[in-house]
């Protein structure tokens, strides 16, 4: 029997991912990363699984780094490669795993960034006429909610002085207090939202839930307009944490509002905020 090539095995691996209900974005990324690997190996006349040795994978990794891919991107691609070769062994298409001892590139941990009051006020100014995105910006700044959580927010989750964040992945359900600026922004948006049967708070013009990627791209666009392109959506969440630490908000309250699973995660921001110890305030700051 003629052994199967990596090229004929890749569709079978992708089908296995689909059968296991992996997310479409994960499958798309795996396919692209592995097609890149196969092109690299084909140019070396290596087309069968058992032809591949450890140095081939190391050379692929190092070539990506010389092509100016970030260490984080290369590490992600290497994860896909390792997963593929583990699958080849589990399905008896290969007898050895050339990726087992291939190390990931060292990723330097970047310090979280946060906006100054002047910068997030500039963002507010440029987004003011877009009430939907302006409300989302305000919610992140005042509650620290993740963009994914805001995109999934339902009308029934809106309470008088709080929001209910539904459980997702490994995150349990939590209640996030609403301060006056966040409540005022939400009230204004809901009044302008019009009649719709959608259960989601933030919807597109055709009434469908507003996609996470569309929220990110919109806020990125307004960041550019506010002349603060060095920041991202995630930096708004960091800004919420930093400003509350500076305002001496209780660390436990802040950790619960931000949805950190461990208090130690919130404590790491103390140094970034240049705060020696947490305060005792039992209400969130108003940014």
N, C-alpha and C positions, 0 to 999 in steps of 0.2 A: 504493500500500500504506500502510495506517495504521501509523505508527511505534509500536513497543511501549513501554509505560509502565514506569517503574521498578518498579511493583508486580508486573507480569507477568514482569519480568526477574529479580527477586530469587529466585524458586524455581529458575530455571535456574542462577543463580550458586551457590546452595546445592548443587544437584545436581553441579555441577562440583567443588566442594570435596569432596563425598563420593566422586566418581570418583577424585580425587587422594589418597584415603585420609587426609584430614585428620582429626584426632582429634574424637570426638563433642563434647567440651567446647568445642573451638575453633569448631566449626560452630554449636553452640548459642549461643555468645557473639556470633558474627558475625551470626546471624539476628536476635537481640534488638537489637543495636546498629544494624543497618541498618533494621529496622522502626521504630526510634525516629527515624532520619533521615527515612525516607519519610513518617512522620506529620508531622514538622516541615515538610517541603517541600510536602506536600499542602495544608497550611493556608495556604501561600503560592501555591496554585494552580500549582505546578510539578510536573508529573507525568512529563515526558519527559526522557531523559538530556541532550539538547542544550539544554534550557531552563536547565540549572543552570550558574551562573557562580561564580567564586571567592568572591565576597562571600557567597553563600548558605552555603557550607561554613564560612567564617569566622564567620558569624552563628550557625550551628548550634553550633560549638565554643564561642563566647563565651556563648551561652545556657546551655549545659550547666554552664559555670563559675559562672554566676550562680545556678544551681539547686543549688549546693553540692556538685556532683560534684568529687572530688579531681582534681588535675592529672593524676595517674597514670591514673585511670579515663577521663578525657577523651582522653588520649593513646592509650589502648587502643582507644577507640571510633573515633578518627580513623584509626588503622591499618586498621580494618575498612572504613571509608569509602574510604580510598585504594586498598585492595586491590580493592574492588568496582568503582571507576571505571577502574582499570587493566584489569580483566577486560572491562568494557564496550567499551573501545577495542580490545582484542585480539580480541574477537568481532565487531567492526564494528557494535556497537550505538550507538556514539557517536564523534564526530569530534574531540572535545577533552577534556582532563582538567582539570576545574575544581579538583581537589585538589592538583595538582602543586606549587604554591608556597605552599600553606597550611601554616603552621608549627605545630609541636606546642607546647602550653603548657609553660612552664618548670617542671621538676620539681626541687624542692629535695631534695637527697640527705640522707636522715635518717641520723644516726649509729646504727650497730648498738647494740643493747642487750644487756646480759648480767646474769645474776643474781648476787647476792652469795652467799657461802657460807651465810649465814643464810637467804636466800630459797630456794635450791635444797634445803636441808635441810628447810624447811617443806613444799616440794612432795613430797619423799620421804615425809614423815610422813603426808600426807593420801592418798597413792596406795598406801600400803603394803598395804592389804587387797585391792587389785586387782593380782594378781601379774603378769598379762599386761602391763598398761600400766606398772606399776612397773618391769618388766624393760626395756621400751622406753625409758622415761625414763633408766634407768641406762646403757643402751647409748649413748644420745646424749651423756650427760654424760661418759662414760668413753672414747668412741671418736670422737665428732664426726660420726657417720654421719648422712646425710640421712634424713628420714622415708620418702621414696620407696625408698631403698636398704634400709631395715629392712623395709618392707612386702614387698619382693621377695626377702628373704633365704630361702634354701632350707636344709633340714636338711643337705644335702651340703656346704654352704658353711661349716659349723661345724667348725673344726679344734681341736686341743688348746689352743693358745694364741693363736689368731687367727681372723679371719673373712675369707672371700673375698667381695669385692663384685664382682658380675658387671658386665661392660661394659654401658653403656646410653647412648643418645644419643651425645654426643661424649666421654663419659667412658670411659677404658680400664679394664680389670680392675685391681683393686688388692687388696693384703692389708693388713688392719687388725689391729694387735696388740691382744690382749685382756689388760688388767691384771686383778688378782685380783677387785676388786669387780664388774667386768663379767662375768667368768667365773663367779663365784659366783651372780650374778643369773640368768644364762642356764641354768646347771645346775639351779637350783631350779625355774625355769619349765618346762624340758624334762621334769623329773621329774613335774610336776603336769599336764602337757599331755595325758596319757592316750594310748591307742592310737588312731591315726588313719592313714589312707593318704595324707594330704596331704603333699606335698613341701615345703610352706611352713612356716616356723618359727612365724609368728604367724597364728593362724587364729581365725575366729569360732566361735560356739557350734555352728553347723551344719557346721563343718569346712571352710568356704571361706576363701581368703586374706583377711586383715583389710585392709579398704580404707584407703587413705591418708586419705580424708576422715574416716573413723571414728576413726582414730588422732588426727588433729588435734583433732577435736571433743572427744574424751575428755580429752586433755591440757589443752585450753582449759578444760574443766569443772573439772578439778582445780586449775588455776591460780586460778580463781575461788574455789574452796574454800579454797585456801591463802592467800587474800587478796593475791594478786599478779597481778591481772587485766591489768596493763599489759604483761605479757610474752606471747610466743607460742612455739610449738614451735621456730621458727628461732632464738630467743634462747638455747635450750639448747645449740645447736651453737656459737653465738658464745661462750657461757660456757666450753665445752670448750677453745676456742682461747685465750681470755684466761687461764684458769687454768694452762694448760700454758706459756704465755709467761712468766707470773709465776714458774713453777716452774723456769725456765731450761732448758726442753726444747729440743733442737736444732731449728732452724727448718726444715731440710730434712725431718727425720723428721715434724714436725708437719704440714707442707704435704702430704706424701705420705699421711698418715693421714686428713687432712681431705678429700683428693681435689681439692685446688686444682691447676689445670692450670699455673699460673705461681707461682713462688716469691714474686713481687712481690705477689700477692694476699694471702698470709699476712703479708708484711712490713707491710702496711697496718694490721694490728691491733696493732703494737708501740706506737704512740702511744696507742691506746685503752687498752691494758694498762698504760700509763705505764712501759714498759720501753725503755731506750735501745738495747740490743742483745740479740740472742738468745743463749741459753745453749748448752751442749754436751751436756746429758743425753741419753742414748740410750734412755730408757724414758719412756713417757707417765706423766703425773701421775695420782695417785689422788684423785679429788674426793670 
